[in-house]
């Protein structure tokens, strides 16, 4: 499955976080906001200017363009197909995201 930077995902699409590039400080900041590997997010707003707005666990977050390009994701539709092929019902790590968000 193809991984692409979150900053390239169009508004309205859902994606799953697969990796975060960048410094340990950046990774820790995103972890504290609930953005972890396997977490399902929805891109609420991704216009040409300004921050990217995402929704994770019923919370909206604004990410700067530079940060959004450091987060690698897979589109959720390709994940659904993959999980159906394997007979897995939940690949997104939702429970983990909720635990981290507490």
N, C-alpha and C positions, 0 to 999 in steps of 0.2 A: 504494500500500500504506500502511496506517495505521501510524503511529509512535506508540508509547505509552511512558510511563516504565517503566523496568525494575521499579520498586517495585510496579507493578500486575500483573506477570506471575505467574501461579499456579505453585506448586511442581510440579515434574515436567515443565514445558514448556521447550522450547528456543527461543531467540531469537537474533537477529543484531543487534549494535550498529550503529546508524546515525548517532548524533550524541551528543556530550557537551556539555551546557550547563554554565555556571558559569565560575569563574575559570580563568586559565591555569595556576595552581598545581594546581588540582583535575585539570585535563586531563592535566598532566604526571605527577601521582601515579598516575592510572589507566593512562596509557601505560606507565609503568614496571612496572605489574603485568600488562601484556599485554592490557589492555582497549582495543582500537583499533577504529576503524570497519571493519565487515565481519567482525569476529570473532564466531564462534558460541559461545554460552554456554548452559549449562543451569541453570535455577533449581532448586536442591536444596531450599531451605527458604525459604518466605515466609509466615510466620505473622503474626498481628496485632501481636505485640510482638517486640522485639528486632531484631537485624540480619538482613538478607537474606543467605543463603548461596548462592553460585553456584559452578559448576564451569567452568573454562576451561583447556584444554590439560592435562587430568589434574591440575589444582591446584584446591583449594577456597579461595575467598576470602569473607570476611564484609564486607558493605558496610552502613554505617549507612543508615537510612531516607532521610535527607536527600540523601545521595549517590546512592542508588538512584533517586531521583526526578529526578536531573539527567541520567541516562543514558537516551537514547531508543533504543528497539529496535523491530524488526519481528518478529513471530512467524515462526518458521522454516517452518511449514507453508505460509503464504502465499508465502514465498520459493521453496519447492520448486515450487509451481504456476507462479509467474512464470518461474523458470528453465527449466522444461520447455517453456513456451510459446515461449521464446526459443531453445531448444536449447542452453542453457548448463548444463554439468554441475557447476560449483563456483562459487557466488556468495559463499560465506561468508568468503573471505579466510583460510582456515586456515593456509596457508603463511606469510602475513604475521604471523599471531599467534605462530606457533612461532619465527620469527626475532626478534621483539620480546622474547619470553620468555627468550631466551638471555642 
